[in-house]
Amino acid sequence: KRHLGKAIKMKKEKEDIKEKEQKQKKINSKYTELQMLDQQIRQLQQQVQILQQQGAELELVKNILDEFSKAEPGSESFVTITPGILVKAKIEKVDEVLLNVGSGTMVEKNIPETKKILDEQISELKKTEIELTTQLDEIINKAKKLEEELRKLIQNV
């Protein structure tokens, strides 16, 4: 009878150990998943921030075009060659600009056409920003649920 009691007790201890190991594996798995979600959240936040910066830059360009169109032909202005390096230039045309359309190809566009192109680019940026923000919200909600599951698992160990 004594051996039977000991055997039952040992079997129960083994089952307890196995159950604890399974819980620990589950905790580790959920923790790893939570870390991956956290990384995705940070990446999406960074992408949204970049899109917002690009949109702000395009809005600034539109404002500069408005100011440029008010200049008098023949007036002088400083033109940026690279950040921190400017040259003095004489403005010949105030109603047209050269627009880079890719691959180093430049086309002449009037100010309204250029602003329309900028507006389209801003609209695309905002659309992409909304899509990324929606993804971000979904991942944040998933991470919150996972965090709660993990908290409950840890409490029950």
KOLVO-19251 format. One record per residue: residue number from 1; residue in one letter; z, y, x of N, C-alpha, C in turn. Coordinates in steps of 0.2 Angstrom, whole numbers, plus 2048, in hexadecimal, padded with zeros to 3 digits. Each point is the difference from the previous one (the first is absolute). Last residue first. Example, Ala and Ser with C-alpha at 12.3 -4.5 7.8 and 13.67 -1.06 7.14 Angstrom:
<pts>
<pt pos="2" code="s" n_zz="823" n_yy="7F5" n_xx="840" ca_zz="801" ca_yy="806" ca_xx="804" c_zz="803" c_yy="805" c_xx="7FC"/>
<pt pos="1" code="a" n_zz="800" n_yy="7E4" n_xx="802" ca_zz="800" ca_yy="806" ca_xx="7FC" c_zz="800" c_yy="806" c_xx="804"/>
</pts>
This chain:
<pts>
<pt pos="157" code="v" n_zz="7C0" n_yy="899" n_xx="805" ca_zz="801" ca_yy="7FB" ca_xx="806" c_zz="807" c_yy="7FF" c_xx="802"/>
<pt pos="156" code="n" n_zz="7F7" n_yy="80F" n_xx="7EE" ca_zz="801" ca_yy="7FA" ca_xx="7FE" c_zz="801" c_yy="7FB" c_xx="806"/>
<pt pos="155" code="q" n_zz="7FA" n_yy="817" n_xx="803" ca_zz="807" ca_yy="800" ca_xx="7FD" c_zz="802" c_yy="7F9" c_xx="7FE"/>
<pt pos="154" code="i" n_zz="7EA" n_yy="804" n_xx="808" ca_zz="805" ca_yy="801" ca_xx="806" c_zz="807" c_yy="7FF" c_xx="7FD"/>
<pt pos="153" code="l" n_zz="7EE" n_yy="800" n_xx="7F1" ca_zz="800" ca_yy="7FA" ca_xx="804" c_zz="806" c_yy="800" c_xx="805"/>
<pt pos="152" code="k" n_zz="7FB" n_yy="813" n_xx="7F3" ca_zz="804" ca_yy="7FB" ca_xx="7FC" c_zz="800" c_yy="7F9" c_xx="804"/>
<pt pos="151" code="r" n_zz="7F4" n_yy="812" n_xx="80A" ca_zz="807" ca_yy="802" ca_xx="7FF" c_zz="804" c_yy="7FB" c_xx="7FC"/>
<pt pos="150" code="l" n_zz="7E9" n_yy="7FE" n_xx="801" ca_zz="803" ca_yy="7FE" ca_xx="807" c_zz="807" c_yy="802" c_xx="800"/>
<pt pos="149" code="e" n_zz="7F4" n_yy="806" n_xx="7ED" ca_zz="800" ca_yy="7F8" ca_xx="801" c_zz="804" c_yy="7FE" c_xx="806"/>
<pt pos="148" code="e" n_zz="7FB" n_yy="817" n_xx="7FD" ca_zz="805" ca_yy="7FE" ca_xx="7FC" c_zz="801" c_yy="7F8" c_xx="800"/>
<pt pos="147" code="e" n_zz="7EF" n_yy="80A" n_xx="80C" ca_zz="806" ca_yy="802" ca_xx="803" c_zz="806" c_yy="7FD" c_xx="7FC"/>
<pt pos="146" code="l" n_zz="7EA" n_yy="7FE" n_xx="7F8" ca_zz="802" ca_yy="7FB" ca_xx="805" c_zz="806" c_yy="801" c_xx="803"/>
<pt pos="145" code="k" n_zz="7F8" n_yy="80F" n_xx="7F0" ca_zz="802" ca_yy="7FA" ca_xx="7FD" c_zz="802" c_yy="7FB" c_xx="805"/>
<pt pos="144" code="k" n_zz="7F8" n_yy="814" n_xx="808" ca_zz="807" ca_yy="801" ca_xx="7FD" c_zz="802" c_yy="7FA" c_xx="7FD"/>
<pt pos="143" code="a" n_zz="7EA" n_yy="800" n_xx="809" ca_zz="805" ca_yy="800" ca_xx="805" c_zz="807" c_yy="801" c_xx="7FD"/>
<pt pos="142" code="k" n_zz="7EE" n_yy="802" n_xx="7F2" ca_zz="801" ca_yy="7F9" ca_xx="802" c_zz="805" c_yy="800" c_xx="806"/>
<pt pos="141" code="n" n_zz="7FB" n_yy="815" n_xx="7F9" ca_zz="803" ca_yy="7FD" ca_xx="7FA" c_zz="801" c_yy="7F8" c_xx="802"/>
<pt pos="140" code="i" n_zz="7F4" n_yy="80D" n_xx="80F" ca_zz="807" ca_yy="803" ca_xx="800" c_zz="804" c_yy="7FC" c_xx="7FB"/>
<pt pos="139" code="i" n_zz="7E8" n_yy="7FD" n_xx="800" ca_zz="804" ca_yy="7FC" ca_xx="806" c_zz="807" c_yy="802" c_xx="800"/>
<pt pos="138" code="e" n_zz="7F3" n_yy="80B" n_xx="7F0" ca_zz="800" ca_yy="7F9" ca_xx="7FF" c_zz="804" c_yy="7FC" c_xx="805"/>
<pt pos="137" code="d" n_zz="7FB" n_yy="817" n_xx="804" ca_zz="805" ca_yy="7FF" ca_xx="7FA" c_zz="801" c_yy="7F9" c_xx="7FF"/>
<pt pos="136" code="l" n_zz="7EF" n_yy="805" n_xx="80E" ca_zz="806" ca_yy="801" ca_xx="804" c_zz="806" c_yy="7FF" c_xx="7FB"/>
<pt pos="135" code="q" n_zz="7EA" n_yy="7FF" n_xx="7F8" ca_zz="801" ca_yy="7FA" ca_xx="804" c_zz="807" c_yy="801" c_xx="803"/>
<pt pos="134" code="t" n_zz="7F8" n_yy="813" n_xx="7F5" ca_zz="801" ca_yy="7FB" ca_xx="7FB" c_zz="802" c_yy="7F9" c_xx="804"/>
<pt pos="133" code="t" n_zz="7FA" n_yy="812" n_xx="80D" ca_zz="806" ca_yy="801" ca_xx="7FD" c_zz="802" c_yy="7FB" c_xx="7FB"/>
<pt pos="132" code="l" n_zz="7EA" n_yy="7FF" n_xx="809" ca_zz="805" ca_yy="7FE" ca_xx="805" c_zz="807" c_yy="801" c_xx="7FE"/>
<pt pos="131" code="e" n_zz="7EF" n_yy="808" n_xx="7F2" ca_zz="7FF" ca_yy="7F9" ca_xx="801" c_zz="806" c_yy="7FD" c_xx="805"/>
<pt pos="130" code="i" n_zz="7FD" n_yy="817" n_xx="7FE" ca_zz="803" ca_yy="7FE" ca_xx="7FA" c_zz="800" c_yy="7F8" c_xx="800"/>
<pt pos="129" code="e" n_zz="7F5" n_yy="80B" n_xx="811" ca_zz="807" ca_yy="801" ca_xx="801" c_zz="804" c_yy="7FD" c_xx="7FA"/>
<pt pos="128" code="t" n_zz="7E8" n_yy="800" n_xx="800" ca_zz="803" ca_yy="7FB" ca_xx="804" c_zz="808" c_yy="801" c_xx="801"/>
<pt pos="127" code="k" n_zz="7F5" n_yy="810" n_xx="7F4" ca_zz="7FF" ca_yy="7FA" ca_xx="7FC" c_zz="803" c_yy="7FA" c_xx="805"/>
<pt pos="126" code="k" n_zz="7FF" n_yy="816" n_xx="809" ca_zz="805" ca_yy="7FF" ca_xx="7FB" c_zz="800" c_yy="7FA" c_xx="7FC"/>
<pt pos="125" code="l" n_zz="7EF" n_yy="804" n_xx="810" ca_zz="806" ca_yy="7FF" ca_xx="803" c_zz="806" c_yy="800" c_xx="7FB"/>
<pt pos="124" code="e" n_zz="7EB" n_yy="805" n_xx="7F8" ca_zz="800" ca_yy="7F9" ca_xx="802" c_zz="807" c_yy="7FE" c_xx="804"/>
<pt pos="123" code="s" n_zz="7FC" n_yy="816" n_xx="7F9" ca_zz="800" ca_yy="7FC" ca_xx="7FA" c_zz="801" c_yy="7F9" c_xx="802"/>
<pt pos="122" code="i" n_zz="7FB" n_yy="810" n_xx="811" ca_zz="807" ca_yy="800" ca_xx="7FE" c_zz="801" c_yy="7FC" c_xx="7FA"/>
<pt pos="121" code="q" n_zz="7EA" n_yy="801" n_xx="807" ca_zz="804" ca_yy="7FD" ca_xx="805" c_zz="807" c_yy="800" c_xx="7FE"/>
<pt pos="120" code="e" n_zz="7F2" n_yy="80C" n_xx="7F3" ca_zz="7FF" ca_yy="7F9" ca_xx="7FF" c_zz="804" c_yy="7FC" c_xx="805"/>
<pt pos="119" code="d" n_zz="800" n_yy="817" n_xx="802" ca_zz="804" ca_yy="7FE" ca_xx="7FA" c_zz="7FF" c_yy="7F9" c_xx="7FF"/>
<pt pos="118" code="l" n_zz="7F3" n_yy="809" n_xx="811" ca_zz="807" ca_yy="7FF" ca_xx="802" c_zz="805" c_yy="7FE" c_xx="7FA"/>
<pt pos="117" code="i" n_zz="7E9" n_yy="804" n_xx="7FD" ca_zz="801" ca_yy="7FA" ca_xx="804" c_zz="807" c_yy="7FF" c_xx="801"/>
<pt pos="116" code="k" n_zz="7FB" n_yy="814" n_xx="7F6" ca_zz="7FF" ca_yy="7FB" ca_xx="7FB" c_zz="801" c_yy="7F9" c_xx="804"/>
<pt pos="115" code="k" n_zz="7FF" n_yy="814" n_xx="80D" ca_zz="807" ca_yy="7FF" ca_xx="7FC" c_zz="7FF" c_yy="7FA" c_xx="7FB"/>
<pt pos="114" code="t" n_zz="7EC" n_yy="805" n_xx="80B" ca_zz="805" ca_yy="7FE" ca_xx="805" c_zz="807" c_yy="7FF" c_xx="7FD"/>
<pt pos="113" code="e" n_zz="7EF" n_yy="80A" n_xx="7F3" ca_zz="7FE" ca_yy="7F9" ca_xx="801" c_zz="806" c_yy="7FD" c_xx="805"/>
<pt pos="112" code="p" n_zz="801" n_yy="817" n_xx="7FD" ca_zz="802" ca_yy="7FC" ca_xx="7FA" c_zz="7FF" c_yy="7F9" c_xx="800"/>
<pt pos="111" code="i" n_zz="7F9" n_yy="80E" n_xx="813" ca_zz="808" ca_yy="800" ca_xx="7FF" c_zz="801" c_yy="7FC" c_xx="7FA"/>
<pt pos="110" code="n" n_zz="7E9" n_yy="7FA" n_xx="80B" ca_zz="803" ca_yy="806" ca_xx="7FE" c_zz="808" c_yy="7FF" c_xx="7FF"/>
<pt pos="109" code="k" n_zz="7F1" n_yy="7F2" n_xx="812" ca_zz="802" ca_yy="800" ca_xx="7F9" c_zz="803" c_yy="807" c_xx="7FE"/>
<pt pos="108" code="e" n_zz="7F2" n_yy="7F0" n_xx="814" ca_zz="802" ca_yy="806" ca_xx="7FE" c_zz="801" c_yy="800" c_xx="7F9"/>
<pt pos="107" code="v" n_zz="803" n_yy="7EB" n_xx="812" ca_zz="7FC" ca_yy="803" ca_xx="7FB" c_zz="802" c_yy="807" c_xx="7FE"/>
<pt pos="106" code="m" n_zz="803" n_yy="7EC" n_xx="815" ca_zz="802" ca_yy="806" ca_xx="7FD" c_zz="7FB" c_yy="802" c_xx="7FB"/>
<pt pos="105" code="t" n_zz="808" n_yy="7E8" n_xx="80F" ca_zz="7FA" ca_yy="804" ca_xx="7FC" c_zz="803" c_yy="806" c_xx="7FC"/>
<pt pos="104" code="g" n_zz="80C" n_yy="7EE" n_xx="80E" ca_zz="7FE" ca_yy="806" ca_xx="803" c_zz="7FA" c_yy="804" c_xx="7FD"/>
<pt pos="103" code="s" n_zz="80B" n_yy="7ED" n_xx="7F6" ca_zz="7FC" ca_yy="7FE" ca_xx="806" c_zz="7FD" c_yy="806" c_xx="803"/>
<pt pos="102" code="g" n_zz="809" n_yy="807" n_xx="7EA" ca_zz="801" ca_yy="7FA" ca_xx="803" c_zz="7FB" c_yy="7FF" c_xx="805"/>
<pt pos="101" code="v" n_zz="802" n_yy="814" n_xx="7F3" ca_zz="800" ca_yy="7FB" ca_xx="7FB" c_zz="800" c_yy="7F9" c_xx="803"/>
<pt pos="100" code="n" n_zz="807" n_yy="81B" n_xx="805" ca_zz="7FF" ca_yy="7FA" ca_xx="804" c_zz="800" c_yy="7FA" c_xx="7FA"/>
<pt pos="99" code="l" n_zz="7F9" n_yy="81B" n_xx="7FE" ca_zz="805" ca_yy="7FB" ca_xx="7FE" c_zz="7FE" c_yy="7F9" c_xx="803"/>
<pt pos="98" code="l" n_zz="7FD" n_yy="81D" n_xx="802" ca_zz="7FD" ca_yy="7FA" ca_xx="802" c_zz="806" c_yy="7FA" c_xx="7FE"/>
<pt pos="97" code="v" n_zz="7FC" n_yy="818" n_xx="7F2" ca_zz="803" ca_yy="7FD" ca_xx="806" c_zz="7FD" c_yy="7FA" c_xx="802"/>
<pt pos="96" code="e" n_zz="7FC" n_yy="819" n_xx="7F1" ca_zz="7FE" ca_yy="7F9" ca_xx="801" c_zz="805" c_yy="7FE" c_xx="806"/>
<pt pos="95" code="d" n_zz="801" n_yy="816" n_xx="7F7" ca_zz="7FF" ca_yy="7FC" ca_xx="7FA" c_zz="7FE" c_yy="7F9" c_xx="801"/>
<pt pos="94" code="v" n_zz="803" n_yy="812" n_xx="811" ca_zz="806" ca_yy="7FF" ca_xx="7FC" c_zz="800" c_yy="7FC" c_xx="7FA"/>
<pt pos="93" code="k" n_zz="7F2" n_yy="805" n_xx="819" ca_zz="800" ca_yy="7FF" ca_xx="7F9" c_zz="807" c_yy="7FE" c_xx="7FD"/>
<pt pos="92" code="e" n_zz="7FE" n_yy="808" n_xx="816" ca_zz="7FA" ca_yy="803" ca_xx="7FE" c_zz="7FF" c_yy="7FE" c_xx="7F9"/>
<pt pos="91" code="i" n_zz="815" n_yy="805" n_xx="812" ca_zz="7FE" ca_yy="7FC" ca_xx="7FA" c_zz="7F9" c_yy="803" c_xx="7FE"/>
<pt pos="90" code="k" n_zz="80C" n_yy="7FE" n_xx="819" ca_zz="7FE" ca_yy="805" ca_xx="7FB" c_zz="7FD" c_yy="7FC" c_xx="7FA"/>
<pt pos="89" code="a" n_zz="815" n_yy="7FA" n_xx="812" ca_zz="7F9" ca_yy="7FF" ca_xx="7FE" c_zz="7FE" c_yy="805" c_xx="7FB"/>
<pt pos="88" code="k" n_zz="814" n_yy="7F7" n_xx="814" ca_zz="7FE" ca_yy="806" ca_xx="7FB" c_zz="7F8" c_yy="7FF" c_xx="7FF"/>
<pt pos="87" code="v" n_zz="812" n_yy="7EB" n_xx="805" ca_zz="7FB" ca_yy="805" ca_xx="803" c_zz="7FF" c_yy="805" c_xx="7FB"/>
<pt pos="86" code="l" n_zz="815" n_yy="7ED" n_xx="806" ca_zz="7FC" ca_yy="804" ca_xx="7FC" c_zz="7FB" c_yy="804" c_xx="804"/>
<pt pos="85" code="i" n_zz="814" n_yy="7EB" n_xx="801" ca_zz="7FA" ca_yy="803" ca_xx="804" c_zz="7FC" c_yy="804" c_xx="7FB"/>
<pt pos="84" code="g" n_zz="813" n_yy="7F3" n_xx="7F9" ca_zz="802" ca_yy="804" ca_xx="806" c_zz="7FB" c_yy="803" c_xx="804"/>
<pt pos="83" code="p" n_zz="7F8" n_yy="7EB" n_xx="7F2" ca_zz="807" ca_yy="804" ca_xx="7FF" c_zz="802" c_yy="803" c_xx="806"/>
<pt pos="82" code="t" n_zz="7E7" n_yy="800" n_xx="800" ca_zz="805" ca_yy="7FA" ca_xx="7FF" c_zz="806" c_yy="803" c_xx="7FF"/>
<pt pos="81" code="i" n_zz="7EF" n_yy="80E" n_xx="7FC" ca_zz="7FC" ca_yy="7FB" ca_xx="804" c_zz="804" c_yy="7F9" c_xx="7FF"/>
<pt pos="80" code="t" n_zz="801" n_yy="817" n_xx="7F0" ca_zz="803" ca_yy="7FB" ca_xx="804" c_zz="7FB" c_yy="7FB" c_xx="803"/>
<pt pos="79" code="v" n_zz="7FD" n_yy="81B" n_xx="7FA" ca_zz="7FE" ca_yy="7F9" ca_xx="7FE" c_zz="804" c_yy="7FB" c_xx="804"/>
<pt pos="78" code="f" n_zz="801" n_yy="81C" n_xx="7F9" ca_zz="802" ca_yy="7FB" ca_xx="805" c_zz="7FE" c_yy="7F9" c_xx="7FC"/>
<pt pos="77" code="s" n_zz="7F3" n_yy="818" n_xx="7FB" ca_zz="806" ca_yy="7FC" ca_xx="7FE" c_zz="801" c_yy="7FB" c_xx="806"/>
<pt pos="76" code="e" n_zz="7F0" n_yy="818" n_xx="7F7" ca_zz="802" ca_yy="7FB" ca_xx="805" c_zz="806" c_yy="7FC" c_xx="7FE"/>
<pt pos="75" code="s" n_zz="7EA" n_yy="80C" n_xx="7F2" ca_zz="807" ca_yy="801" ca_xx="802" c_zz="802" c_yy="7FA" c_xx="805"/>
<pt pos="74" code="g" n_zz="7EA" n_yy="801" n_xx="7F5" ca_zz="801" ca_yy="804" ca_xx="806" c_zz="807" c_yy="801" c_xx="802"/>
<pt pos="73" code="p" n_zz="7FD" n_yy="7FB" n_xx="7E7" ca_zz="7FB" ca_yy="7FE" ca_xx="805" c_zz="800" c_yy="805" c_xx="806"/>
<pt pos="72" code="e" n_zz="816" n_yy="7FE" n_xx="7F1" ca_zz="7FA" ca_yy="804" ca_xx="800" c_zz="7FB" c_yy="7FC" c_xx="805"/>
<pt pos="71" code="a" n_zz="814" n_yy="7F4" n_xx="7F1" ca_zz="7FE" ca_yy="803" ca_xx="806" c_zz="7FA" c_yy="804" c_xx="800"/>
<pt pos="70" code="k" n_zz="809" n_yy="7F1" n_xx="7EF" ca_zz="802" ca_yy="807" ca_xx="7FF" c_zz="7FE" c_yy="804" c_xx="806"/>
<pt pos="69" code="s" n_zz="7FF" n_yy="7E8" n_xx="7FF" ca_zz="7FA" ca_yy="803" ca_xx="7FC" c_zz="801" c_yy="807" c_xx="7FF"/>
<pt pos="68" code="f" n_zz="811" n_yy="7F4" n_xx="80C" ca_zz="7FA" ca_yy="801" ca_xx="804" c_zz="7FA" c_yy="803" c_xx="7FC"/>
<pt pos="67" code="e" n_zz="814" n_yy="7FA" n_xx="7F5" ca_zz="801" ca_yy="806" ca_xx="804" c_zz="7FA" c_yy="801" c_xx="804"/>
<pt pos="66" code="d" n_zz="800" n_yy="7ED" n_xx="7F3" ca_zz="801" ca_yy="806" ca_xx="7FC" c_zz="800" c_yy="806" c_xx="804"/>
<pt pos="65" code="l" n_zz="801" n_yy="7EC" n_xx="80B" ca_zz="7F9" ca_yy="801" ca_xx="7FE" c_zz="800" c_yy="807" c_xx="7FB"/>
<pt pos="64" code="i" n_zz="815" n_yy="7F7" n_xx="807" ca_zz="7FD" ca_yy="804" ca_xx="806" c_zz="7F9" c_yy="801" c_xx="7FE"/>
<pt pos="63" code="n" n_zz="80C" n_yy="7F4" n_xx="7F0" ca_zz="803" ca_yy="807" ca_xx="801" c_zz="7FC" c_yy="804" c_xx="806"/>
<pt pos="62" code="k" n_zz="7FB" n_yy="7E9" n_xx="7FE" ca_zz="7FD" ca_yy="804" ca_xx="7FA" c_zz="803" c_yy="807" c_xx="800"/>
<pt pos="61" code="v" n_zz="809" n_yy="7F2" n_xx="810" ca_zz="7F9" ca_yy="801" ca_xx="802" c_zz="7FD" c_yy="804" c_xx="7FA"/>
<pt pos="60" code="l" n_zz="816" n_yy="7F8" n_xx="7FC" ca_zz="800" ca_yy="806" ca_xx="805" c_zz="7F8" c_yy="802" c_xx="802"/>
<pt pos="59" code="e" n_zz="803" n_yy="7ED" n_xx="7F3" ca_zz="802" ca_yy="806" ca_xx="7FC" c_zz="800" c_yy="806" c_xx="804"/>
<pt pos="58" code="l" n_zz="7FE" n_yy="7EB" n_xx="80B" ca_zz="7FA" ca_yy="802" ca_xx="7FC" c_zz="801" c_yy="806" c_xx="7FC"/>
<pt pos="57" code="e" n_zz="812" n_yy="7F7" n_xx="80B" ca_zz="7FC" ca_yy="803" ca_xx="805" c_zz="7F9" c_yy="802" c_xx="7FC"/>
<pt pos="56" code="a" n_zz="810" n_yy="7F5" n_xx="7F4" ca_zz="803" ca_yy="807" ca_xx="801" c_zz="7FB" c_yy="803" c_xx="805"/>
<pt pos="55" code="g" n_zz="7FC" n_yy="7EA" n_xx="7FB" ca_zz="7FF" ca_yy="804" ca_xx="7FA" c_zz="802" c_yy="807" c_xx="802"/>
<pt pos="54" code="q" n_zz="805" n_yy="7F0" n_xx="810" ca_zz="7F9" ca_yy="801" ca_xx="800" c_zz="7FE" c_yy="805" c_xx="7FA"/>
<pt pos="53" code="q" n_zz="816" n_yy="7F9" n_xx="802" ca_zz="7FF" ca_yy="805" ca_xx="805" c_zz="7F8" c_yy="801" c_xx="800"/>
<pt pos="52" code="q" n_zz="808" n_yy="7F0" n_xx="7F1" ca_zz="802" ca_yy="807" ca_xx="7FE" c_zz="7FF" c_yy="805" c_xx="805"/>
<pt pos="51" code="l" n_zz="7FB" n_yy="7EA" n_xx="805" ca_zz="7FB" ca_yy="802" ca_xx="7FB" c_zz="802" c_yy="807" c_xx="7FE"/>
<pt pos="50" code="i" n_zz="80F" n_yy="7F5" n_xx="80F" ca_zz="7FA" ca_yy="802" ca_xx="803" c_zz="7FB" c_yy="803" c_xx="7FB"/>
<pt pos="49" code="q" n_zz="814" n_yy="7F7" n_xx="7F8" ca_zz="801" ca_yy="806" ca_xx="803" c_zz="7FA" c_yy="803" c_xx="804"/>
<pt pos="48" code="v" n_zz="7FF" n_yy="7EB" n_xx="7F6" ca_zz="800" ca_yy="805" ca_xx="7FB" c_zz="801" c_yy="807" c_xx="803"/>
<pt pos="47" code="q" n_zz="801" n_yy="7ED" n_xx="80E" ca_zz="7F9" ca_yy="801" ca_xx="7FD" c_zz="800" c_yy="806" c_xx="7FB"/>
<pt pos="46" code="q" n_zz="815" n_yy="7F9" n_xx="808" ca_zz="7FD" ca_yy="803" ca_xx="805" c_zz="7F9" c_yy="802" c_xx="7FE"/>
<pt pos="45" code="q" n_zz="80D" n_yy="7F3" n_xx="7F2" ca_zz="802" ca_yy="806" ca_xx="800" c_zz="7FD" c_yy="805" c_xx="805"/>
<pt pos="44" code="l" n_zz="7FB" n_yy="7E9" n_xx="7FF" ca_zz="7FD" ca_yy="803" ca_xx="7FB" c_zz="802" c_yy="808" c_xx="7FF"/>
<pt pos="43" code="q" n_zz="80A" n_yy="7F2" n_xx="811" ca_zz="7F9" ca_yy="801" ca_xx="801" c_zz="7FC" c_yy="804" c_xx="7FB"/>
<pt pos="42" code="r" n_zz="817" n_yy="7F9" n_xx="7FD" ca_zz="7FF" ca_yy="805" ca_xx="805" c_zz="7F9" c_yy="802" c_xx="802"/>
<pt pos="41" code="i" n_zz="804" n_yy="7EE" n_xx="7F1" ca_zz="803" ca_yy="806" ca_xx="7FD" c_zz="7FF" c_yy="806" c_xx="805"/>
<pt pos="40" code="q" n_zz="7FC" n_yy="7EA" n_xx="807" ca_zz="7FB" ca_yy="802" ca_xx="7FC" c_zz="801" c_yy="807" c_xx="7FD"/>
<pt pos="39" code="q" n_zz="811" n_yy="7F6" n_xx="80C" ca_zz="7FB" ca_yy="802" ca_xx="805" c_zz="7FA" c_yy="803" c_xx="7FC"/>
<pt pos="38" code="d" n_zz="812" n_yy="7F6" n_xx="7F4" ca_zz="802" ca_yy="806" ca_xx="803" c_zz="7FB" c_yy="803" c_xx="804"/>
<pt pos="37" code="l" n_zz="7FC" n_yy="7EB" n_xx="7F8" ca_zz="7FF" ca_yy="805" ca_xx="7FA" c_zz="802" c_yy="807" c_xx="803"/>
<pt pos="36" code="m" n_zz="805" n_yy="7EE" n_xx="80E" ca_zz="7F8" ca_yy="801" ca_xx="7FF" c_zz="7FF" c_yy="805" c_xx="7FB"/>
<pt pos="35" code="q" n_zz="816" n_yy="7F9" n_xx="802" ca_zz="7FE" ca_yy="804" ca_xx="806" c_zz="7F9" c_yy="802" c_xx="800"/>
<pt pos="34" code="l" n_zz="809" n_yy="7F2" n_xx="7EF" ca_zz="802" ca_yy="807" ca_xx="7FF" c_zz="7FE" c_yy="804" c_xx="806"/>
<pt pos="33" code="e" n_zz="7FC" n_yy="7E9" n_xx="802" ca_zz="7FB" ca_yy="803" ca_xx="7FB" c_zz="802" c_yy="807" c_xx="7FF"/>
<pt pos="32" code="t" n_zz="80E" n_yy="7F4" n_xx="80D" ca_zz="7FA" ca_yy="801" ca_xx="804" c_zz="7FB" c_yy="803" c_xx="7FB"/>
<pt pos="31" code="y" n_zz="814" n_yy="7FA" n_xx="7F7" ca_zz="801" ca_yy="805" ca_xx="804" c_zz="7FA" c_yy="802" c_xx="804"/>
<pt pos="30" code="k" n_zz="800" n_yy="7ED" n_xx="7F2" ca_zz="800" ca_yy="806" ca_xx="7FC" c_zz="801" c_yy="806" c_xx="805"/>
<pt pos="29" code="s" n_zz="802" n_yy="7EB" n_xx="80A" ca_zz="7F9" ca_yy="801" ca_xx="7FD" c_zz="800" c_yy="807" c_xx="7FC"/>
<pt pos="28" code="n" n_zz="815" n_yy="7F9" n_xx="808" ca_zz="7FB" ca_yy="802" ca_xx="806" c_zz="7F9" c_yy="801" c_xx="7FD"/>
<pt pos="27" code="i" n_zz="80F" n_yy="7F8" n_xx="7F0" ca_zz="802" ca_yy="807" ca_xx="802" c_zz="7FC" c_yy="802" c_xx="806"/>
<pt pos="26" code="k" n_zz="7FD" n_yy="7EA" n_xx="7FA" ca_zz="7FE" ca_yy="804" ca_xx="7FA" c_zz="801" c_yy="808" c_xx="802"/>
<pt pos="25" code="k" n_zz="809" n_yy="7EF" n_xx="80E" ca_zz="7F9" ca_yy="801" ca_xx="801" c_zz="7FD" c_yy="804" c_xx="7FB"/>
<pt pos="24" code="q" n_zz="817" n_yy="7FC" n_xx="7FE" ca_zz="7FE" ca_yy="804" ca_xx="806" c_zz="7F9" c_yy="801" c_xx="801"/>
<pt pos="23" code="k" n_zz="807" n_yy="7F1" n_xx="7EF" ca_zz="801" ca_yy="807" ca_xx="7FE" c_zz="7FF" c_yy="805" c_xx="806"/>
<pt pos="22" code="q" n_zz="7FF" n_yy="7E9" n_xx="804" ca_zz="7FA" ca_yy="802" ca_xx="7FC" c_zz="801" c_yy="807" c_xx="7FD"/>
<pt pos="21" code="e" n_zz="811" n_yy="7F7" n_xx="80D" ca_zz="7FA" ca_yy="801" ca_xx="804" c_zz="7FA" c_yy="802" c_xx="7FC"/>
<pt pos="20" code="k" n_zz="814" n_yy="7FA" n_xx="7F5" ca_zz="801" ca_yy="807" ca_xx="803" c_zz="7FA" c_yy="801" c_xx="805"/>
<pt pos="19" code="e" n_zz="800" n_yy="7EC" n_xx="7F4" ca_zz="800" ca_yy="805" ca_xx="7FC" c_zz="800" c_yy="807" c_xx="803"/>
<pt pos="18" code="k" n_zz="805" n_yy="7EC" n_xx="80D" ca_zz="7F9" ca_yy="801" ca_xx="7FE" c_zz="7FE" c_yy="806" c_xx="7FB"/>
<pt pos="17" code="i" n_zz="817" n_yy="7FB" n_xx="805" ca_zz="7FC" ca_yy="803" ca_xx="806" c_zz="7F9" c_yy="801" c_xx="7FF"/>
<pt pos="16" code="d" n_zz="80C" n_yy="7F5" n_xx="7EF" ca_zz="802" ca_yy="807" ca_xx="800" c_zz="7FD" c_yy="804" c_xx="806"/>
<pt pos="15" code="e" n_zz="7FD" n_yy="7E8" n_xx="7FE" ca_zz="7FC" ca_yy="804" ca_xx="7FB" c_zz="802" c_yy="807" c_xx="800"/>
<pt pos="14" code="k" n_zz="80C" n_yy="7F3" n_xx="80E" ca_zz="7F9" ca_yy="800" ca_xx="802" c_zz="7FC" c_yy="804" c_xx="7FB"/>
<pt pos="13" code="e" n_zz="816" n_yy="7FC" n_xx="7FA" ca_zz="800" ca_yy="804" ca_xx="806" c_zz="7F9" c_yy="801" c_xx="802"/>
<pt pos="12" code="k" n_zz="804" n_yy="7EF" n_xx="7F0" ca_zz="801" ca_yy="807" ca_xx="7FD" c_zz="7FF" c_yy="806" c_xx="805"/>
<pt pos="11" code="k" n_zz="801" n_yy="7EA" n_xx="808" ca_zz="7FA" ca_yy="801" ca_xx="7FD" c_zz="7FF" c_yy="807" c_xx="7FC"/>
<pt pos="10" code="m" n_zz="814" n_yy="7F8" n_xx="80A" ca_zz="7FC" ca_yy="802" ca_xx="805" c_zz="7F9" c_yy="801" c_xx="7FD"/>
<pt pos="9" code="k" n_zz="811" n_yy="7F9" n_xx="7F1" ca_zz="802" ca_yy="807" ca_xx="803" c_zz="7FA" c_yy="802" c_xx="805"/>
<pt pos="8" code="i" n_zz="7FF" n_yy="7EB" n_xx="7F8" ca_zz="7FE" ca_yy="804" ca_xx="7FB" c_zz="801" c_yy="807" c_xx="802"/>
<pt pos="7" code="a" n_zz="808" n_yy="7EF" n_xx="80E" ca_zz="7F8" ca_yy="800" ca_xx="800" c_zz="7FE" c_yy="805" c_xx="7FA"/>
<pt pos="6" code="k" n_zz="817" n_yy="7FC" n_xx="802" ca_zz="7FE" ca_yy="804" ca_xx="806" c_zz="7F8" c_yy="800" c_xx="800"/>
<pt pos="5" code="g" n_zz="80A" n_yy="7F4" n_xx="7EF" ca_zz="802" ca_yy="807" ca_xx="7FF" c_zz="7FD" c_yy="804" c_xx="806"/>
<pt pos="4" code="l" n_zz="7FE" n_yy="7E9" n_xx="801" ca_zz="7FC" ca_yy="802" ca_xx="7FB" c_zz="801" c_yy="808" c_xx="7FF"/>
<pt pos="3" code="h" n_zz="80E" n_yy="7F4" n_xx="80E" ca_zz="7F9" ca_yy="801" ca_xx="804" c_zz="7FC" c_yy="803" c_xx="7FB"/>
<pt pos="2" code="r" n_zz="815" n_yy="7FA" n_xx="7F8" ca_zz="800" ca_yy="806" ca_xx="804" c_zz="7FA" c_yy="802" c_xx="803"/>
<pt pos="1" code="k" n_zz="802" n_yy="7EC" n_xx="7F3" ca_zz="800" ca_yy="806" ca_xx="7FC" c_zz="800" c_yy="806" c_xx="804"/>
</pts>
